Amino acid sequence: MDAFFHSMIAARIIFIFSITNVVLVILVFLSCRCMPGFKFGHGLMQNKSYLKFYKFHVYLWLILFISVLIHAFFAIGMLGFPG
């Protein structure tokens, strides 16, 4: 199993999930309840497209949590625990 964590496939999985995590963090922020309170997000609650996207906020958190766990599992498998 140790050889797998030091393979190119594991490195690619870590990279893919790091990009996925960044995208999901942005999507979670954009679907946050605080967005309509910002000056640039004032009219969002009248936009039907945004309201459809807004409903997925909880699911985005769940996907982000799973993505971070997978990313951490592979990163710790490749690099070990810090310290």
N, C-alpha and C positions, 0 to 999 in steps of 0.2 A: 504494500500500500504506500510505503514511503516513496517508492520510485514514481508512483503516479502523481504525488503532490509536487514532485520536482520535474514534471514533464511540461511540454509546451501546451498541452491541452488544459492543464490546471492553471497555467499563467493566463491563457485566453479566457477561461471561465472567470478568473479574478478580475480581469480587465472589463469583460462584458458586464459583470455585476457592478463594478464601480461606476461605469457609465449609466447603467440602469438606476443606480441609487441617486446619482446626481439629477437625472431626469425626473425621477419620482419625487425627490425633495422639492424641485421646482413646481411640479404639478400639485403637490400637497399644499405648498404655500399659496399657489394661485387659486386653489379651491377652498381656502381657509375662510372662516366666518368673518375674519377681520378685514378682508379685502374690500367689501362695500364701504367700510369706514374710512378708507384712504381717499385722498382727494382724486386720484386717478381712477379709482374703482367705484366712484359714487353712483353711477347709473347701471352698475352690473346687475342688480336685482330686478331690473325691468327687462333684461335681455334673456330671451327664452333659451338661447344656446348656452349661455352661462349657467342658467338654472339647471339644465340637464347635466352639465359638467359638475356643478356644485353638489349634486346628489351622490356623486361617487367619492366624496372626500374620505369617508370611513374605509371604503375598499382600497383606496390608494394607500392609506396608512398600513393596512394589513399586508398589501403587496410589498410595500417598502420594508416592513419588519421582516418578512420572509427573505427578501432580497439581501438585506443586511446580514441576516444569519448565515445564508449560503456563502456570501462574500467572506465573512469572518471565518467560517469553517475552512474554506479553501486557503485563505491567507495564513491562518494559524498552522494549517497542515504544511504549507510551503515554507514559511519563515520561522515557525515555532512561536512560543510565548515570549514576549519581550521581557527583558530583565535578566 
